[in-house]
Structures are given as structure tokens and as C-alpha cells.
């Protein structure tokens, strides 16, 4: 049975991480379905190829040409008619009649008993269908070569026209988060612009009376606001439009107005702080007044207190769609963990990406790890290789939710499952690489 955002189960109990992911994905899907009924002429844009990195492709990119555009050689060697391999001869001797280079085809004829010196990528003459690699041949003199007939079969080392990609077929499918290799592929097809989804507008704010901006002097009990800078870096790697709403005091009036202002401008609002026990009442109350709250606690560490829901459209917003809301914890590490594990996938899904899941691989734990069943843990770690050359991982020391250095030194998470207990040294564990996430 599906659960609505205001289901009491979601609001009062700690959700399993997988349940939280499913709840988020379901609500984002609902928002996407609602958005289909809204005429949004700004949903897409055409951008130059060199500005398309980390954008979401809006439609299939169809190849305007065959790739390769003509039959060509897959090797440096000698092209000839493969029929000569069928005569039962142990050794083949051929006369070299010319040379074909990439970009400079040979225009003459190749007769029986003749061959063409050919470079990788050079167009194959119509008289030839086989290429013998140069290293498999012996030079008899400047104009003749010989090779053993059993070294290859007719048709080998010839790349056929359209073998990699046929004209009119999809070179890249819609929903791709465009990578450098995708831009290279588009350029190889002569395509200079791409149709991409518009950038999501994401508002960020930090909540807390103790927070100070970087140009302020710290007084007793105050700290610098680091979370907005971490979130800005994470969002920039997804190439999104960021609206920085600054620091908001922990009082209902200020927080409510900040939410209203953000909802009037943004597709998504991400706040940090104000969701733990004691502080949470303000945010819950505001969410219930302005929209719907999805869930409040997740059985995970770090990041247990986390809010999720939607804000209703407000006066002045150019779009009629709701604003997606994430209330992240105030602890710096917990902010980054919850972003990696929940927010990133939701942003990609909301922007139409076809692949949103976090890639997970395995490595050997170099040390024992203490873990109690009943919650999912994301421990910061460094992936390397052990003496046997196998992937191994070690924790970055203390795993407190406020120790930002543990994130800065790490290159991956060790993921310890909900029902998993202690991990012994030498045991394989699941990991998620930071570079694999973004």
C-alpha cells in the first residue's frame, strides 16, 4: 500500500533508508506527473556543446551520419581481397600498389595478387575486404610482402560503414546526465548544440541563531556557517541554478517568511538545521501551514533527523508547480551524507535524468568496524589497494556527525546495512565512491 506524505507512520517512526528513498521517489514522480499538465515553455533550452556538461539531455540525440561514414581499416597494415585466402596456399605474396591514409583515400584499383598499404581509419577500397596487420607480414622488397595464410580470415580488421552507429539511430538517449565523453561523441557527429532540460532552481538556507557569516567575528557559542558552502559545491557539480537565501534565525516568523520567499523563486528548497528534537516544531508547523511534510526521522547515522515534503505554490511564482523541500540536519557531515544519499537522486529525477541511483561497489575493510543492527550507517573512508592489489578501505578516524574533516579526507562511504552488525577486518563491505556520485 502506498503512503501519502502525511501518513502518521512516516511522521512518527524512523524510516528504513530504502523506505525513505522510495517515499522521495514516489513524491517526485507525482510532482513530475502534475507538471506534465502545466504548459512550461521554459522546460528546455538549446545550449552550445561546450556548455552542456552535466546538463540533462532533453531528447534523443539522433545521428545525422553513419559512423564510420565508410568502410575503413581497423589496423595499420595491408588491405587486399580476402578471396586469396581460400586457395589453400600456406603463404600469400602480394604486390604493394599504393598507400591509403586517414583522410586521404586511395582512388586506384586493386587487382588479384595486389594489396594496398593502409593506415588505421583510412577508407577501404571497394576491391578490398581484409586487412593483415603490418606486424604479421614480412617485407620481401620495397614493393612486395608475404604472410602466412592461417593468420587471419577473410573480412578481418575491416570496420563496416555504420558499424558503430547508423544514421537516424540514437547516439545518446534522453535523460542522460551529459559527461565529457558524450560531448565528444556529439562533436564527432558534427553536432554543435544540444537540447537540454532547463536548470532546476534550488534555494538553500541555513537555520540557527548560533550561525555567523564568514565576514563576522565569532562570539561565545557561535560558529561559522559551513553548510551553505558544502551544499553550493555539491549543487554546482550538478550544474544547477543556486539561490542563496543566507542564514535564518530560529524563530517561526523569520523561518516562515524565508520558506515563502524561497518557494516563490525555486523548484527545490534545501535547508540545514532546525530539524532535530526541540528545533523541529518550528519547521513542522511551518511545513503543515505551507505544504505537506513527508517524514521526519530516518534510521541512519549520521542524518537521522531529516524532513521531506512539498511547499504549495505561492503568489508570485512563475510556475504553478509545488516546491520540493528537504530539511537537512545541522551537523556538517550529516548535511553531506543526506545530500549524497537522498537529495542528489531526487534532483536528478526531478530534472528528468534516466540514471539517478548511487553506484555501489565492494572493498575489503582494513580494520574491524563496530556497528549495531537497526540502522544504516554511512562511514567516511579512503579507498585504496592492499598488498595483494585488491581494493581495500579504511575509515578516516572519528565518525562524529560534526567532524567535517572526516568528509574532507575521505573519497568514499562505507555503507553498513540496516540489519548488519560488526564488521571484521578482512571482510568485504559495500562502498559508494564520491566521484561515482557526481
C-alpha positions as CSV (number, residue, x, y, z in Angstrom):
1,X,0.0,0.0,0.0
2,X,1.4,3.4,-0.9
3,X,1.8,6.0,1.8
4,X,0.8,9.6,1.5
5,X,3.2,12.4,2.6
6,X,1.2,13.0,5.8
7,X,0.9,9.3,6.7
8,X,1.3,9.0,10.5
9,X,3.7,6.1,10.0
10,X,6.1,8.4,8.1
11,X,5.8,11.2,10.6
12,X,6.2,9.3,13.8
13,X,8.6,6.4,13.2
14,X,12.2,6.2,11.9
15,X,12.0,5.1,8.3
16,X,14.3,2.5,6.8
17,X,16.7,4.1,4.3
18,X,15.2,2.2,1.5
19,X,11.7,3.2,2.5
20,X,12.8,6.8,2.7
21,X,14.3,6.6,-0.9
22,X,11.0,5.1,-2.1
23,X,8.9,7.8,-0.5
24,X,11.0,10.5,-2.0
25,X,11.0,8.9,-5.5
26,X,7.2,8.4,-5.3
27,X,6.6,12.1,-4.4
28,X,9.0,13.3,-7.1
29,X,7.2,11.1,-9.6
30,X,3.9,12.7,-8.5
31,X,5.3,16.2,-9.0
32,X,6.5,15.2,-12.5
33,X,3.1,13.9,-13.4
34,X,1.5,17.1,-12.2
35,X,4.0,19.2,-14.1
36,X,3.0,17.5,-17.4
37,X,-0.3,19.3,-17.2
38,X,1.4,22.7,-16.9
39,X,2.4,24.4,-20.1
40,X,6.0,25.4,-19.3
41,X,7.7,26.9,-22.4
42,X,10.9,27.2,-20.4
43,X,11.2,23.5,-19.7
44,X,14.0,23.1,-22.3
45,X,16.8,25.2,-23.8
46,X,19.3,24.9,-26.6
47,X,22.9,25.3,-25.4
48,X,26.3,25.2,-27.2
49,X,28.1,21.9,-26.9
50,X,30.9,23.4,-24.7
51,X,28.2,24.5,-22.2
52,X,26.3,21.2,-22.0
53,X,28.5,19.4,-19.4
54,X,26.4,18.0,-16.5
55,X,23.2,19.0,-18.1
56,X,20.3,16.6,-18.7
57,X,19.7,15.7,-22.4
58,X,16.0,16.6,-23.2
59,X,15.5,14.4,-26.3
60,X,17.3,11.5,-28.0
61,X,20.3,12.7,-30.0
62,X,19.9,11.1,-33.4
63,X,23.0,10.6,-35.5
64,X,22.9,12.6,-38.8
65,X,25.6,10.3,-40.3
66,X,26.8,6.7,-40.3
67,X,29.7,6.0,-38.0
68,X,32.1,5.2,-39.5
69,X,31.0,7.0,-42.6
70,X,32.6,4.5,-44.9
71,X,34.2,1.0,-44.6
72,X,37.7,1.6,-43.1
73,X,40.7,-0.2,-41.7
74,X,40.8,-1.1,-38.0
75,X,44.6,-1.6,-38.2
76,X,47.8,-0.3,-39.7
77,X,48.6,-2.9,-42.3
78,X,47.8,-4.0,-45.9
79,X,44.4,-4.2,-47.5
80,X,43.6,-6.9,-50.0
81,X,40.8,-9.1,-51.4
82,X,40.3,-11.9,-48.9
83,X,39.4,-14.4,-51.6
84,X,43.1,-15.2,-52.0
85,X,43.0,-16.9,-48.6
86,X,40.6,-19.5,-49.9
87,X,43.1,-21.1,-52.4
88,X,44.8,-23.4,-49.9
89,X,48.2,-21.7,-50.1
90,X,50.3,-21.7,-47.0
91,X,51.9,-18.4,-47.8
92,X,50.4,-15.4,-49.5
93,X,52.6,-13.0,-51.5
94,X,51.2,-9.6,-52.6
95,X,52.5,-6.6,-54.5
96,X,52.0,-3.2,-52.9
97,X,50.4,-0.7,-55.4
98,X,49.8,2.3,-53.2
99,X,49.0,3.8,-49.8
100,X,45.8,4.9,-48.1
101,X,45.9,7.4,-45.2
102,X,43.1,8.5,-42.9
103,X,41.5,11.4,-44.7
104,X,43.3,10.6,-48.0
105,X,41.6,7.6,-49.7
106,X,43.3,5.6,-52.5
107,X,41.4,6.0,-55.7
108,X,43.0,3.4,-57.9
109,X,42.1,-0.3,-58.5
110,X,43.4,-3.3,-56.5
111,X,43.8,-6.4,-58.7
112,X,44.2,-10.0,-57.7
113,X,47.6,-10.5,-56.2
114,X,47.9,-6.9,-55.2
115,X,47.5,-5.0,-51.9
116,X,47.3,-1.5,-50.5
117,X,49.3,-0.2,-47.6
118,X,46.7,1.3,-45.3
119,X,46.6,3.2,-42.0
120,X,44.1,2.9,-39.2
121,X,40.9,4.8,-40.1
122,X,41.7,5.0,-43.8
123,X,38.8,4.2,-46.2
124,X,38.9,0.7,-47.6
125,X,38.9,0.5,-51.4
126,X,35.9,-1.3,-52.9
127,X,38.2,-4.0,-54.2
128,X,39.4,-5.0,-50.7
129,X,37.7,-6.5,-47.7
130,X,40.5,-7.7,-45.4
131,X,43.5,-6.1,-43.6
132,X,46.6,-8.0,-42.5
133,X,48.3,-6.2,-39.6
134,X,51.7,-4.9,-40.6
135,X,53.5,-6.9,-37.8
136,X,52.1,-10.2,-39.3
137,X,53.9,-9.6,-42.6
138,X,57.4,-10.0,-43.9
139,X,58.8,-7.5,-46.4
140,X,60.3,-9.2,-49.5
141,X,61.4,-5.9,-51.0
142,X,60.1,-2.3,-51.3
143,X,57.1,-3.4,-53.3
144,X,56.2,-6.9,-52.1
145,X,55.1,-8.6,-48.8
146,X,54.4,-12.1,-47.7
147,X,52.4,-13.6,-44.8
148,X,51.1,-17.0,-43.6
149,X,47.5,-17.6,-44.8
150,X,46.4,-19.1,-41.5
151,X,47.0,-15.9,-39.5
152,X,43.6,-14.4,-40.4
153,X,40.2,-14.9,-42.2
154,X,38.7,-13.0,-45.0
155,X,36.9,-9.8,-43.8
156,X,39.1,-9.4,-40.6
157,X,40.2,-5.9,-39.4
158,X,37.6,-4.1,-41.6
159,X,35.2,-1.8,-39.9
160,X,31.9,-1.6,-41.8
161,X,30.0,1.6,-42.6
162,X,27.5,2.3,-39.7
163,X,29.1,-0.4,-37.6
164,X,29.3,1.8,-34.5
165,X,26.3,4.0,-35.2
166,X,23.7,4.1,-38.0
167,X,22.3,7.3,-39.4
168,X,19.0,8.1,-37.7
169,X,19.7,6.0,-34.6
170,X,20.0,7.4,-31.1
171,X,23.6,8.2,-30.3
172,X,22.7,9.4,-26.8
173,X,19.3,8.8,-25.2
174,X,17.2,11.4,-23.5
175,X,17.7,11.7,-19.7
176,X,21.5,11.3,-19.9
177,X,23.5,13.4,-17.4
178,X,25.9,14.6,-20.0
179,X,29.6,13.6,-19.5
180,X,32.7,14.7,-21.3
181,X,32.6,11.6,-23.5
182,X,29.0,12.5,-24.6
183,X,30.2,15.9,-25.7
184,X,33.0,14.3,-27.7
185,X,30.5,11.9,-29.3
186,X,28.2,14.7,-30.3
187,X,31.2,16.7,-31.7
188,X,32.2,13.6,-33.8
189,X,28.8,13.7,-35.4
190,X,29.1,17.4,-36.3
191,X,26.6,18.5,-33.7
192,X,27.3,21.9,-32.2
193,X,24.3,22.4,-29.9
194,X,22.2,20.2,-27.6
195,X,18.6,20.4,-26.3
196,X,18.7,20.1,-22.6
197,X,16.4,20.4,-19.6
198,X,16.4,23.8,-18.1
199,X,18.4,24.1,-14.9
200,X,16.5,23.5,-11.7
201,X,16.4,26.5,-9.4
202,X,17.5,25.3,-5.9
203,X,17.2,27.6,-2.9
204,X,19.5,26.9,0.1
205,X,19.4,28.4,3.6
206,X,20.9,27.7,7.0
207,X,18.9,28.0,10.2
208,X,20.4,28.7,13.6
209,X,20.9,31.6,16.0
210,X,24.5,30.4,16.5
211,X,25.5,30.7,12.9
212,X,27.7,33.5,11.6
213,X,28.8,34.6,8.1
214,X,32.4,34.4,7.2
215,X,32.9,38.2,7.5
216,X,31.6,38.3,11.0
217,X,33.6,37.8,14.2
218,X,32.8,34.7,16.3
219,X,31.4,35.4,19.8
220,X,30.9,32.9,22.6
221,X,29.0,29.9,21.4
222,X,28.8,30.9,17.7
223,X,30.1,29.1,14.7
224,X,30.7,29.8,11.0
225,X,28.1,28.6,8.6
226,X,29.8,25.9,6.6
227,X,26.8,24.1,5.3
228,X,25.8,26.5,2.6
229,X,29.2,26.3,1.1
230,X,29.2,22.5,1.1
231,X,25.7,22.5,-0.5
232,X,26.8,25.1,-3.0
233,X,29.7,22.9,-4.1
234,X,27.5,19.8,-4.3
235,X,24.9,21.6,-6.3
236,X,27.4,23.2,-8.7
237,X,28.6,19.7,-9.6
238,X,25.1,19.0,-10.9
239,X,25.1,22.3,-12.8
240,X,22.0,23.8,-11.2
241,X,20.9,27.4,-10.6
242,X,21.5,28.2,-6.9
243,X,19.6,30.8,-4.9
244,X,21.4,31.5,-1.7
245,X,18.9,32.6,1.0
246,X,21.6,33.1,3.7
247,X,21.2,32.4,7.4
248,X,17.8,32.5,9.0
249,X,17.2,32.9,12.8
250,X,15.4,30.1,14.7
251,X,12.1,31.7,15.1
252,X,8.8,30.8,13.4
253,X,8.2,34.2,11.8
254,X,11.6,34.5,10.2
255,X,11.6,30.9,9.1
256,X,8.1,31.0,7.6
257,X,8.9,34.1,5.6
258,X,12.2,32.6,4.3
259,X,10.2,29.5,3.2
260,X,7.6,31.7,1.4
261,X,10.3,33.7,-0.3
262,X,12.2,30.6,-1.4
263,X,9.1,28.9,-2.7
264,X,8.3,31.9,-4.9
265,X,11.6,31.5,-6.7
266,X,12.7,27.9,-6.6
267,X,11.8,24.4,-7.7
268,X,13.5,23.0,-4.6
269,X,14.3,24.3,-1.2
270,X,17.1,22.8,0.9
271,X,17.5,24.0,4.5
272,X,20.1,22.8,7.0
273,X,19.4,22.9,10.8
274,X,16.1,23.3,12.6
275,X,15.0,19.6,12.2
276,X,16.4,18.0,15.4
277,X,14.3,17.4,18.6
278,X,13.3,20.7,20.1
279,X,14.0,22.8,16.9
280,X,11.8,20.6,14.8
281,X,8.5,22.0,16.0
282,X,9.1,25.3,14.1
283,X,9.8,23.6,10.8
284,X,7.0,21.1,11.2
285,X,4.5,23.8,12.0
286,X,5.6,25.9,9.0
287,X,5.5,22.9,6.7
288,X,2.0,22.0,7.7
289,X,0.9,25.6,7.1
290,X,2.6,26.0,3.8
291,X,2.5,22.5,2.4
292,X,2.9,18.8,3.3
293,X,5.6,17.1,5.4
294,X,6.7,13.6,4.2
295,X,8.8,12.2,7.0
296,X,10.9,13.4,9.9
297,X,13.3,10.6,11.0
298,X,15.4,8.0,9.1
299,X,17.0,5.0,10.7
300,X,20.5,6.0,9.7
301,X,23.7,7.5,11.0
302,X,24.6,10.3,10.5
303,X,21.5,12.1,9.4
304,X,18.6,10.7,11.4
305,X,16.6,13.9,11.7
306,X,15.6,14.9,8.1
307,X,12.5,16.5,6.8
308,X,11.0,16.0,3.4
309,X,7.9,17.3,1.7
310,X,6.4,20.0,-0.6
311,X,5.5,23.7,-0.3
312,X,2.4,24.8,-2.2
313,X,2.7,27.3,-5.0
314,X,2.8,30.9,-3.6
315,X,1.8,34.2,-5.1
316,X,4.4,35.5,-7.5
317,X,5.9,32.2,-8.5
318,X,6.2,31.9,-12.3
319,X,5.4,28.2,-12.2
320,X,2.3,26.6,-10.8
321,X,4.2,23.6,-9.5
322,X,4.9,22.8,-5.9
323,X,8.4,23.4,-4.4
324,X,10.2,20.2,-3.2
325,X,11.6,20.6,0.3
326,X,14.4,19.0,2.1
327,X,15.2,19.8,5.7
328,X,18.7,18.5,6.4
329,X,20.3,18.2,9.8
330,X,22.6,21.0,11.1
331,X,25.7,18.9,11.6
332,X,28.1,19.4,8.6
333,X,28.8,15.8,7.9
334,X,25.1,14.8,8.2
335,X,24.2,17.5,5.7
336,X,26.6,16.0,3.1
337,X,25.6,12.4,3.8
338,X,21.9,13.1,3.5
339,X,22.5,15.1,0.3
340,X,24.5,12.3,-1.3
341,X,22.0,9.6,-0.2
342,X,18.7,11.3,-0.9
343,X,18.8,14.8,-2.3
344,X,21.1,14.2,-5.2
345,X,18.9,11.4,-6.6
346,X,15.8,13.4,-6.2
347,X,17.2,16.4,-8.0
348,X,18.3,14.2,-10.9
349,X,14.9,12.5,-11.0
350,X,13.1,15.9,-10.9
351,X,15.2,17.1,-13.8
352,X,14.4,14.1,-15.9
353,X,17.6,12.1,-15.6
354,X,17.4,8.4,-16.5
355,X,20.1,7.3,-14.1
356,X,19.7,8.5,-10.5
357,X,20.9,5.6,-8.4
358,X,24.1,5.8,-6.4
359,X,26.7,3.3,-7.7
360,X,27.9,0.8,-5.1
361,X,31.0,-1.4,-5.3
362,X,32.8,-3.6,-2.7
363,X,36.2,-3.4,-1.0
364,X,37.9,-5.2,1.9
365,X,37.8,-3.5,5.2
366,X,41.3,-3.0,6.6
367,X,40.1,-2.8,10.2
368,X,37.2,-4.0,12.3
369,X,34.2,-1.7,12.4
370,X,31.7,-1.6,15.2
371,X,28.1,-1.5,14.2
372,X,24.7,-2.2,15.9
373,X,21.8,-3.6,13.8
374,X,18.8,-1.4,13.4
375,X,20.0,1.5,11.3
376,X,22.0,2.1,8.1
377,X,25.4,3.7,8.7
378,X,27.5,5.7,6.2
379,X,31.1,5.8,7.5
380,X,33.6,8.1,5.8
381,X,36.6,6.2,4.4
382,X,39.5,6.1,2.0
383,X,39.6,3.6,-0.8
384,X,42.9,2.2,-1.9
385,X,44.6,-1.2,-2.6
386,X,46.1,-3.7,-0.2
387,X,49.4,-5.6,-0.6
388,X,47.6,-8.1,-2.8
389,X,46.4,-5.5,-5.1
390,X,42.7,-5.9,-4.1
391,X,40.5,-2.9,-3.3
392,X,40.6,-2.0,0.4
393,X,39.1,0.6,2.5
394,X,39.9,2.3,5.9
395,X,37.9,4.7,7.9
396,X,39.1,8.3,8.3
397,X,39.1,8.2,12.1
398,X,36.4,9.5,14.3
399,X,33.0,9.4,12.6
400,X,31.2,12.1,14.6
401,X,28.5,13.9,12.6
402,X,30.1,17.3,13.2
403,X,33.6,16.3,12.2
404,X,33.8,17.8,8.8
405,X,37.5,16.8,8.3
406,X,36.3,13.2,8.2
407,X,34.5,14.1,5.0
408,X,37.3,16.2,3.6
409,X,39.8,13.4,3.9
410,X,37.5,10.7,2.6
411,X,36.9,9.6,-1.0
412,X,34.0,7.2,-0.3
413,X,31.4,6.0,2.1
414,X,31.4,2.6,3.7
415,X,27.7,1.5,3.7
416,X,26.7,-0.7,6.6
417,X,23.2,-2.1,6.1
418,X,20.2,-1.8,8.4
419,X,20.5,-5.3,9.8
420,X,24.2,-5.6,9.6
421,X,26.3,-6.0,12.8
422,X,30.0,-5.6,13.5
423,X,32.4,-5.9,10.6
424,X,35.6,-8.0,11.0
425,X,38.9,-6.9,9.5
426,X,39.3,-8.5,6.0
427,X,35.5,-8.6,5.4
428,X,34.1,-7.3,2.2
429,X,31.9,-4.2,2.6
430,X,29.8,-2.0,0.3
431,X,31.2,1.4,-0.6
432,X,30.0,4.4,-2.6
433,X,32.7,6.5,-4.2
434,X,32.2,10.2,-4.1
435,X,33.4,10.6,-7.7
436,X,30.9,8.0,-8.7
437,X,28.1,10.0,-7.2
438,X,28.8,13.3,-9.0
